[in-house]
Amino acid sequence: MASLYGQHWSRQEILQRVGHMDQVAGIKLVEAADGLARGCRMLHVWTGSGLDFTVMSDRDLDISACRFKGIPLAWASSVGVVHPAHYEPEGLGWLRSFPGGLLATCGLDQFGAPSSDAGEALGLHGRVGNLPARCVGYGTYWTEDDDDQSHYELEITGEVRQTRVFGENLVLRRRISTRLGSSRIQIEDAVTNEGFSPQPHMILYHFNLGFPLVSEESRLHLDAEQTIPRDEDAAAGLADWSRFQPPTAGYREQVFRHVPTADEEGQVHVELENPTLGIGLRWTYNKASLPHLVQWKMMGQGTYVLGIEPANSSGVEGRAVARQRGDLPHLEPGQSRRYTLAVEVIE
């Protein structure tokens, strides 16, 4: 059964009422034709619940715009969507092609501040978010569960290879899925070292939330064993990490690293609530695979954004610091690591 428009509908009841399922839910492939986004392929998804979002197949299947019943949930940067051909890998150049969006993946061998590690210069947040996916597939289809209930599934798949001669050969295989009537997006990733030597592997899921979901009324709910400010600016705002201010001139970003508390099944739950709007977002993921949660709080004018960023390393200061701290994950030849995250609109 699908829950749509305040009622529950069977597969047959829905099919009797529509000429094509795209009338209520679907996926459409489009291509940008203007500006820095020109040539960027994107997949627009709508579920019928009021949730719609855009997956960028030329940017590692990250998610840009996301709305629920017309309300924008994700922060959009001044840069907008940028084709990966314009990526600047050095230093802070990543910021010149950072669209914001619901999800910007950082990695696969570096995230955080630019650094130099093992003789290699590493730019901000790594390369993977500016690499096009290949073998991209998308589809919609009916399934039945163990209770003989039908579900209309929507899914997108693809793979992204980060590699160079005499260097790493890391492959990200991603599946993004949702259902008819759902307000939930599930992201399933597997990262594999297809090279023949051990490789550093750092990954961070950079979710970016903005106005009107983020406002003075918003609250962030998170059970944490420990909350560590990155620097003096964050230390000054430590008491108010879960609350938000109006846009503030001259605001200096505050970054906190949380060690979240998991439930009995090992799952972390994070919620951003806006009681004035009557909606929020909930993240659920496994702590064993992503033991750290970075929070980016930027209450500036124009750059008014909250970042929720599950990560597999504490090294938000960059790979060199992660190595010094003894918290630099590696993948052995042929080894894979899997990550599953769900983000859901709550009313």
Buried (B, 14 or more C-beta within 10 A) or exposed (E): BBBBEEEEBEBEEBBEEEEEBEEBBBBEEEEBEEEBBBEBBBBBBBBBBBBBBBBBBBBBBBBBBBBBEEBBBBBBBEBBBBBBEBBBBEEEBBEEBBBBBBBBBBBBBBBBBBBEBEEBEBBBBBBBBBBBBEEBEBEBEEEEEEEEEBBBBBBBBBBBBBBEEEEBBBBBBBBBBBBBBBBBBBBBBBBBBBBEEEBBBBBBBBBBBBEBBBBEEBEBEBEBEEBBBBEEBBEEBEEEBBEBEEBEEEBBBBBBBBBBEBEEEEBBBBBBBBEEBEBBBBBBBBBEBBBBBBBBBBBBEEBBBBBBBBBBBBBBBBBBBBBEEEBBBEBEEEBBBEBBBBBBBEE
